[in-house]
Amino acid sequence: MPLSIDKKKIFFYLAIFILLTTQIEKKKNIEKKFYFKKNNIEVFGLTLDENLKISKSLNSLFFKNIFFLNKDSFYKVLEKNSLIENFSIKKIYPSTINVNIKKTDFLAITKIKNKKYYIGSNGKLTEINKDDDYKKELPFVFTKNNYEDFLTLKKIIDKSKIRFEDIESFYYFQNNRWDFKTKNGVLVKLPEKKILDSLEIVYLIKSNEQFKKSKIVDLRVPNNIIITNE
């Protein structure tokens, strides 16, 4: 005896089959559109050569799905570049990504194994090419690796009345203390703590005609000020 098949069930299963087939085809079309189309990554913010170099360094992202690319995807590559302070990305669908870069500020110069480097506001070092007309007006920092400490000191100086631009050089000591020398030849010996208070004292001394010929201002000992003209 032949089996009886409910026609309603046949139409139901047929409809489900058509729906699933349609959804699968749509998914394939989306994957084809976004997975196999090369992304156009445009970099802005640096020189033309630097932008192009960074764009090439992002080649691992050219064929990634633009939907799943976020700032973290770029950070893994861009964090290695010493010129970058921070960056933002903007997606322009279906396949364009703009990377806008804020270049780090060069704050000072240091030297490692006879090579000169800029110290950036991002705490990273950028080697100075011998052919570059580098920023000679920047202060020189004598330290081996305490660049984060230098940035902290720079922020404290910026809060004081002492002009960072008037400083010629910085000297770091292993007891976590700094000296600096001004462009008019005054050597300031800072204490380990209460640096901002000490800088205010330095400003008052520099503003006083009585101490105009001073060459050394020693503030290393708490509650003591030693001023010499030698």
C-alpha positions as a Python dict, from the first residue, in 0.01 Angstrom:
ca = {
    (1, 'M'): (0, 0, 0),
    (2, 'P'): (160, 333, -100),
    (3, 'L'): (250, 575, 178),
    (4, 'S'): (29, 882, 215),
    (5, 'I'): (225, 1207, 226),
    (6, 'D'): (69, 1523, 359),
    (7, 'K'): (86, 1783, 82),
    (8, 'K'): (110, 2064, 340),
    (9, 'K'): (425, 1907, 482),
    (10, 'I'): (575, 1884, 135),
    (11, 'F'): (514, 2252, 71),
    (12, 'F'): (651, 2337, 418),
    (13, 'Y'): (978, 2147, 368),
    (14, 'L'): (1010, 2283, 17),
    (15, 'A'): (973, 2638, 146),
    (16, 'I'): (1237, 2576, 416),
    (17, 'F'): (1473, 2435, 153),
    (18, 'I'): (1429, 2738, -74),
    (19, 'L'): (1478, 2978, 218),
    (20, 'L'): (1798, 2807, 334),
    (21, 'T'): (1932, 2794, -21),
    (22, 'T'): (1864, 3165, -64),
    (23, 'Q'): (2037, 3252, 265),
    (24, 'I'): (2341, 3043, 176),
    (25, 'E'): (2371, 3215, -161),
    (26, 'K'): (2344, 3558, 3),
    (27, 'K'): (2616, 3464, 251),
    (28, 'K'): (2841, 3346, -28),
    (29, 'N'): (2787, 3671, -216),
    (30, 'I'): (2875, 3876, 94),
    (31, 'E'): (3188, 3669, 158),
    (32, 'K'): (3289, 3703, -203),
    (33, 'K'): (3237, 4079, -190),
    (34, 'F'): (3428, 4145, 130),
    (35, 'Y'): (3678, 3865, 171),
    (36, 'F'): (3828, 3870, -174),
    (37, 'K'): (3827, 4238, -246),
    (38, 'K'): (4160, 4401, -154),
    (39, 'N'): (4127, 4678, 101),
    (40, 'N'): (4252, 5021, 7),
    (41, 'I'): (4440, 5145, 316),
    (42, 'E'): (4529, 5515, 299),
    (43, 'V'): (4761, 5671, 558),
    (44, 'F'): (4767, 6042, 647),
    (45, 'G'): (4962, 6258, 891),
    (46, 'L'): (5328, 6204, 806),
    (47, 'T'): (5541, 6275, 500),
    (48, 'L'): (5446, 6112, 170),
    (49, 'D'): (5730, 5858, 199),
    (50, 'E'): (5650, 5779, 562),
    (51, 'N'): (5280, 5736, 484),
    (52, 'L'): (5362, 5498, 200),
    (53, 'K'): (5601, 5298, 415),
    (54, 'I'): (5339, 5256, 687),
    (55, 'S'): (5075, 5159, 430),
    (56, 'K'): (5304, 4882, 305),
    (57, 'S'): (5364, 4761, 661),
    (58, 'L'): (4988, 4701, 686),
    (59, 'N'): (4979, 4458, 393),
    (60, 'S'): (4869, 4175, 622),
    (61, 'L'): (4534, 4356, 653),
    (62, 'F'): (4472, 4410, 282),
    (63, 'F'): (4257, 4099, 243),
    (64, 'K'): (4093, 4095, 586),
    (65, 'N'): (3719, 4143, 618),
    (66, 'I'): (3670, 4517, 670),
    (67, 'F'): (3381, 4446, 910),
    (68, 'F'): (3617, 4280, 1157),
    (69, 'L'): (3905, 4526, 1133),
    (70, 'N'): (3929, 4765, 1428),
    (71, 'K'): (4191, 4985, 1592),
    (72, 'D'): (4346, 4688, 1772),
    (73, 'S'): (4412, 4520, 1436),
    (74, 'F'): (4626, 4817, 1335),
    (75, 'Y'): (4783, 4873, 1678),
    (76, 'K'): (4983, 4550, 1659),
    (77, 'V'): (5166, 4689, 1356),
    (78, 'L'): (5172, 5063, 1424),
    (79, 'E'): (5294, 5045, 1785),
    (80, 'K'): (5637, 4952, 1645),
    (81, 'N'): (5671, 5282, 1460),
    (82, 'S'): (5854, 5541, 1673),
    (83, 'L'): (5705, 5835, 1479),
    (84, 'I'): (5346, 5764, 1583),
    (85, 'E'): (5200, 5933, 1890),
    (86, 'N'): (4848, 5798, 1831),
    (87, 'F'): (4613, 5723, 1542),
    (88, 'S'): (4252, 5676, 1444),
    (89, 'I'): (4088, 5473, 1167),
    (90, 'K'): (3785, 5548, 952),
    (91, 'K'): (3611, 5282, 745),
    (92, 'I'): (3460, 5378, 412),
    (93, 'Y'): (3264, 5076, 289),
    (94, 'P'): (3305, 4855, 108),
    (95, 'S'): (3687, 4846, 108),
    (96, 'T'): (3858, 5175, 201),
    (97, 'I'): (4019, 5245, 538),
    (98, 'N'): (4173, 5580, 629),
    (99, 'V'): (4444, 5577, 895),
    (100, 'N'): (4498, 5923, 1044),
    (101, 'I'): (4822, 5956, 1236),
    (102, 'K'): (4933, 6214, 1491),
    (103, 'K'): (5311, 6240, 1473),
    (104, 'T'): (5506, 6235, 1798),
    (105, 'D'): (5674, 6557, 1909),
    (106, 'F'): (6053, 6545, 1924),
    (107, 'L'): (6141, 6679, 2269),
    (108, 'A'): (6513, 6616, 2307),
    (109, 'I'): (6819, 6440, 2168),
    (110, 'T'): (7020, 6158, 2321),
    (111, 'K'): (7311, 5940, 2214),
    (112, 'I'): (7351, 5563, 2220),
    (113, 'K'): (7670, 5394, 2095),
    (114, 'N'): (7775, 5698, 1892),
    (115, 'K'): (7433, 5730, 1728),
    (116, 'K'): (7201, 6022, 1795),
    (117, 'Y'): (6830, 5977, 1854),
    (118, 'Y'): (6528, 6198, 1907),
    (119, 'I'): (6329, 6133, 2224),
    (120, 'G'): (5964, 6153, 2124),
    (121, 'S'): (5669, 6256, 2339),
    (122, 'N'): (5558, 5892, 2301),
    (123, 'G'): (5870, 5779, 2492),
    (124, 'K'): (6024, 5615, 2186),
    (125, 'L'): (6355, 5683, 2014),
    (126, 'T'): (6392, 5779, 1648),
    (127, 'E'): (6739, 5754, 1499),
    (128, 'I'): (6870, 6075, 1347),
    (129, 'N'): (7002, 6024, 997),
    (130, 'K'): (7347, 6172, 949),
    (131, 'D'): (7220, 6355, 641),
    (132, 'D'): (6929, 6511, 829),
    (133, 'D'): (6937, 6874, 933),
    (134, 'Y'): (6830, 6772, 1281),
    (135, 'K'): (6680, 6997, 1545),
    (136, 'K'): (6998, 7118, 1716),
    (137, 'E'): (6803, 7357, 1936),
    (138, 'L'): (6657, 7067, 2134),
    (139, 'P'): (6812, 6988, 2473),
    (140, 'F'): (7051, 6696, 2505),
    (141, 'V'): (6965, 6421, 2754),
    (142, 'F'): (7246, 6226, 2918),
    (143, 'T'): (7090, 5898, 3024),
    (144, 'K'): (7102, 5535, 2917),
    (145, 'N'): (6739, 5430, 2926),
    (146, 'N'): (6531, 5651, 3155),
    (147, 'Y'): (6327, 5814, 2882),
    (148, 'E'): (5994, 5769, 3060),
    (149, 'D'): (6143, 5943, 3363),
    (150, 'F'): (6255, 6225, 3136),
    (151, 'L'): (5899, 6264, 3003),
    (152, 'T'): (5772, 6283, 3360),
    (153, 'L'): (6028, 6555, 3437),
    (154, 'K'): (5927, 6741, 3120),
    (155, 'K'): (5563, 6747, 3233),
    (156, 'I'): (5664, 6886, 3572),
    (157, 'I'): (5874, 7158, 3408),
    (158, 'D'): (5579, 7252, 3188),
    (159, 'K'): (5374, 7311, 3503),
    (160, 'S'): (5637, 7546, 3642),
    (161, 'K'): (5749, 7895, 3537),
    (162, 'I'): (6076, 7756, 3402),
    (163, 'R'): (6079, 7751, 3022),
    (164, 'F'): (6172, 7412, 2881),
    (165, 'E'): (6311, 7592, 2574),
    (166, 'D'): (6571, 7763, 2795),
    (167, 'I'): (6731, 7434, 2899),
    (168, 'E'): (7042, 7311, 2719),
    (169, 'S'): (7093, 6966, 2872),
    (170, 'F'): (6967, 6712, 3127),
    (171, 'Y'): (7168, 6467, 3336),
    (172, 'Y'): (7018, 6159, 3501),
    (173, 'F'): (7168, 5994, 3811),
    (174, 'Q'): (7111, 5642, 3938),
    (175, 'N'): (6952, 5765, 4261),
    (176, 'N'): (6655, 5876, 4047),
    (177, 'R'): (6759, 6239, 4040),
    (178, 'W'): (6809, 6495, 3764),
    (179, 'D'): (7032, 6795, 3700),
    (180, 'F'): (6981, 7036, 3414),
    (181, 'K'): (7187, 7315, 3264),
    (182, 'T'): (7028, 7626, 3118),
    (183, 'K'): (7140, 7790, 2795),
    (184, 'N'): (7288, 8078, 2990),
    (185, 'G'): (7514, 7839, 3182),
    (186, 'V'): (7336, 7780, 3514),
    (187, 'L'): (7356, 7423, 3648),
    (188, 'V'): (7052, 7325, 3858),
    (189, 'K'): (7080, 7022, 4087),
    (190, 'L'): (6730, 6898, 4159),
    (191, 'P'): (6622, 6686, 4456),
    (192, 'E'): (6469, 6342, 4416),
    (193, 'K'): (6128, 6463, 4536),
    (194, 'K'): (5922, 6784, 4536),
    (195, 'I'): (6063, 6885, 4201),
    (196, 'L'): (5788, 7135, 4120),
    (197, 'D'): (5853, 7324, 4445),
    (198, 'S'): (6224, 7328, 4364),
    (199, 'L'): (6162, 7467, 4017),
    (200, 'E'): (5964, 7755, 4165),
    (201, 'I'): (6264, 7834, 4384),
    (202, 'V'): (6492, 7822, 4079),
    (203, 'Y'): (6263, 8068, 3901),
    (204, 'L'): (6273, 8312, 4194),
    (205, 'I'): (6653, 8290, 4206),
    (206, 'K'): (6685, 8350, 3832),
    (207, 'S'): (6455, 8651, 3859),
    (208, 'N'): (6662, 8809, 4138),
    (209, 'E'): (6936, 9047, 4023),
    (210, 'Q'): (7140, 8956, 4330),
    (211, 'F'): (7192, 8604, 4192),
    (212, 'K'): (7233, 8700, 3825),
    (213, 'K'): (7592, 8570, 3812),
    (214, 'S'): (7510, 8240, 3984),
    (215, 'K'): (7643, 7929, 3808),
    (216, 'I'): (7516, 7651, 4034),
    (217, 'V'): (7187, 7619, 4219),
    (218, 'D'): (7196, 7311, 4443),
    (219, 'L'): (6860, 7199, 4585),
    (220, 'R'): (6946, 6838, 4661),
    (221, 'V'): (6927, 6872, 5038),
    (222, 'P'): (6572, 6937, 5171),
    (223, 'N'): (6519, 7287, 5310),
    (224, 'N'): (6863, 7397, 5189),
    (225, 'I'): (6965, 7614, 4896),
    (226, 'I'): (7329, 7632, 4793),
    (227, 'I'): (7420, 7893, 4534),
    (228, 'T'): (7769, 7936, 4393),
    (229, 'N'): (7921, 8157, 4124),
    (230, 'E'): (8177, 7900, 4006),
}
